[in-house]
């Protein structure tokens, strides 16, 4: 899924023939350096992933703003959404190991 096309929702006039065409104008790769991408289909899945993302931000492993994205249609697949967020690459190994062991405890 590394080459999946992606579109960010942008404000644009409504198109009667296809109301979604106007939002699908910005093309870029889903994967970006120093970022993780999580792809999901159902809103309930998105809510659950956001809980995990918020926890990892609190722990200092992720940073920055969470990008909420709508993916372009792929052959036979529509309605995919994604989160993309930066990984905190400045976390030292000792601290990361401590967070990992705490996560398994509880």
N, C-alpha and C positions, 0 to 999 in steps of 0.2 A: 504494500500500500504506500510505498515511498513516493510514487509518482502521482498520487491522487491529486486531482485538481481541487482547488478550494476557492470559495468566494466569501467575502465579508459582506454583511448586510450594509448597504449604503442608502442614504435617503435619496430617492429619485421618484419621478412621477409614476403613477400607477399605469400599467399597461393592460388594457382590457383583454387582449388576445392571450397573454400569459403574464399574470401578475408577478411571477417569480423571475422573469428574464431580467428585469431592471436591477434586481439585487445581485445577479450573478455576472458581474462585469470585471472583477479584479482577480486575475489568475496568478497564483504563486504555489510553490511546493508546500505541502502540509508539514513536512519535516524541516526543521531549521536547526542550525548549530546551537548547542547548549540549551535546547528546549525539548520537552516531551510533548507528545500529542496523544490524546485519548479519544478514540472514535466510539460513538454510541448511536443508537437509533431511538430508544424510548426516552421520554422525559424523565421517567422514574430512574432510569439508569444514570442520566445526567445529574440528577439530584444526589444520588449516592456517590458518584465520582467527585462531585463538588465537596462533599463532606470530607473525603480523603484528601483532596487537594488543600482544603482549608487547614486540616490537621498538619500536613507537611509544611505549609507556610508558617504555621505557628512554631513548628520545630526548627525552622530555619533551613530546611532542605530545598524548598522551592521559594522563588521570590518574584516580585513584580506582579503585574496585572494578568489575570486569567483572560485569555482571548476565547470568546465563544464564536465558533465558526459553523457555517453551513457548507457542506461539501457539494461539489457538482455531481450531477447524476453520473453513475458508472453504468456499464452495460448490465442491465437486469437489477440494478440496485438504486433506489431513490430514498431520500429522506435521511441521509447520514448527517450527523452533526459531530462536532469535535471541540475539545478544549485544547488549548496550547498554552504552555507556561514555561518560564525559564527555570532551569535548575541552578541552584546556588553552588557553583563550582569552587567557591572559596571555603567551603566547610572542610576542616581538616579530618583526616582519617580517624583519629582517636574519638573525636566528637561524633562522627557518623557511626562508628561502631557502638558507642554508648547508646545512641538513639535507637539503633537496630535492636540491641539486646533489650531495651526497655519496651519496645514494640511487641516483642515476642512474649514478654511477661504478662502483658495485660490488656 
